[in-house]
Amino acid sequence: MAKFKPSQANIKRIFSKLRVIVNTDDGEEDYDTTWYPNGFASNQISIGHDGTGSNDAGLRFLRPLLPNNVKITKAVLRVKSAVNSTKRPAWVIKGIKQSSTLSFDSTHRPSQQPKTTATVAWVPGADWVLNTWYESPDIKSIIQEIIDQTEFTNKAIGIAIEDNSSPSNNYENVWDFNSGAANAPQLILTIEPDL
């Protein structure tokens, strides 16, 4: 892919908002064994510990179109709460370290994929309100590690939000793409050329 060459007058940060845009690109994996492409129930993805075991989210963002000399200055996930909640889960965000993440399914679950060395803890520390967007901590180190792979194809970026020893029955529910495209998880990138 060609290098990004801005004019000197235009060396500024650029913002890019990626969304999950097809049903096969988000879902819930329960207990590292079962994949639910529409979330477990009611088009909701549970993330945390449901009282039986861990529930993780898999997210895939298509066609990020990032030049090979780009520097990620900020990256955050945004998810939309599907319920009012007073729970306190603990999560860890990891990248799927592949040149182009494939769609998730029962034989290609997030837990089965190689992950980035970079990880970011996310501990929602306040009550969640129905239909409100919530933003992760900065995950630029994860995204940079993915796109710095020499074989990165720019076709897809995969992210897992995993339970990280949440207390039993502490999880959040977020909307899956199937609840409506406007509710789908987002990846917001701030980039600039690495000249």
N, C-alpha and C positions, 0 to 999 in steps of 0.2 A: 504494500500500500504506500502511496506517496506521502511524503512528510508534510506536516502542516507548516506553512510558511506565511505567517501574518506580516503585514506591512509594519514598519517601525511605529507608525502612528496608531496602529491597531493592536499592539501587544497588550491585550487585556484578558481578563478571565472570561471564560465562556461557560454558560450554564446549560446543562442537558438534563432533561427529565425523561427517564425511561419508565415504561409501564409494563406489567404483565399484560400481554395482548391476545393470548389464546388460552383456552381452558386447560391444555396439557402442560402449561408452564407454571402452575402453582398447585399446592395441595399440602396434605398432612401425612406424615409418616408416624405411625404408632409403634412404640416398643422396638424400633429398628427391624420390624418384620412386615408391616402392612402399609400399603400406600393407598390413600384416598384422594383421587384427583380433584374432587369437589369439596375437600374438607370432610371431616367425619360426619357432620350432620348440618342440614340447613344452610349449605354453602358457606360454612364457617371453618376456619383452620384454628385448631387449638394448639397453643405452644406453651409447654411447661410440663407439669406432672398432674395427671388426671385422677390420682388416687390408686391407679393400677400400675402406671409406669410413665415413661417419658413420651411426650408428643413433640415432634419437630416439624418445622415448615421448610419446604423446598420452593425456591423462587427462581425463575429463569427470565432473563430480559434479553429480547431479541435485537439484533442489529444495532449495537451501541455505536458503531462507526467512529471509533477512536483512532486517530493517527498514531503511528508507532513511535512518535517522539513526544507524546503528550505527557504532561505531569498532572496528576490528580491532586488538587489542593484541598478538596473536601468531597466527601461522599457520604450520603445518609440514605437509609431506608425509611420509607413512610408506609405505615399500615393503618387501616381504618378499623376502629373497634366495632365489633358486632354485638356487644352487650355492655351494660353497665357492670362494673366490676370493682371489688375491693380486694382482690387477690394480689399476692406479691410473689410472682415467679422470678426465677433467675435464668437468664439465657446467655448463650455465647454465639456470636455470629462468625461463620466461616465461609470462605469462598470455595467453590468447586474448581479445583485446579486442573482444568482441561483447556485445550486450545479452543474448543467450542462445546459448551455443555449441551448434551442431548436432552430431549424431552424426558420428563420423569414418567415412570410407569412401574408396574409391579416387579419387573425384572431389572429395573434401572432406578433404584430408589436413592435418595440423597445420601443415606448412610453407607452406601456401597461405593461412593465416588471418592477419588483422592481430594484432599482438602489443602488449603493454603496453610503455610506456616503461620502467617499472620492471623490472629483472631481478635475479636473485640467483645468484651463483656457488655451485656445490656441488662440492667436491673430496673424495670419500671418501678418507680418509687412512690407512685401516687395512684389514687383511684382512677379508673378509666371510665369514660362516658360514652354511651352508645353513639355511633356514627361520628366520632371525632377522630381526626388524624393524629397519629403519634409518630415521633421521629426518633430514630436510633442515634446513638453516639456516632462520631465520625468513623467511617470504615475505609478511609482512603488507603490505608496500608494494605488492606485486603484486595481492593480493586487494582491498585498499582501492581501488586504481585501477579495478579491474573494477566493483566495486559502486557506486562514485561516479559512474558514467555515468548521466546523467539517464534514459536509456532502458533501464537494467538491469531485467530482468523477473523475476528470482528463479527462473527455470526451470532454469538450468544455469551452472556455472562450468567453463571449460576451462583446462587447464594443459599446457604442453609442457616436457619435460626434454630439452634438446638437447645433443649432443656439443659440446664447447668446446675444440677442438684437442687432443683426447686423443692420446697417442702411439699409433702403430699397434698393433693387437691388445690394446688396453686398454679394457675394457668390463665392465659388471656385468649379470647376468641377474636380473630380478625376476619374480615370478609375475604372470601375467595373470589376469583374472577367471575365465576358463575353467578354470583349474587348481582352482577352488573358491572360492566367494564369500568364505570366511573369509580367503583369501589376497589379496584384491583391494586395490589401493592405497587409501590413506585421506588425507583432508585434515582436520586437526584445527585448529579455530578457537577462539580466545579472544576474546570480544567484550564490549563494554560500551556503554551508551547514550552518544551524543555530544550532551549536552544544552547 
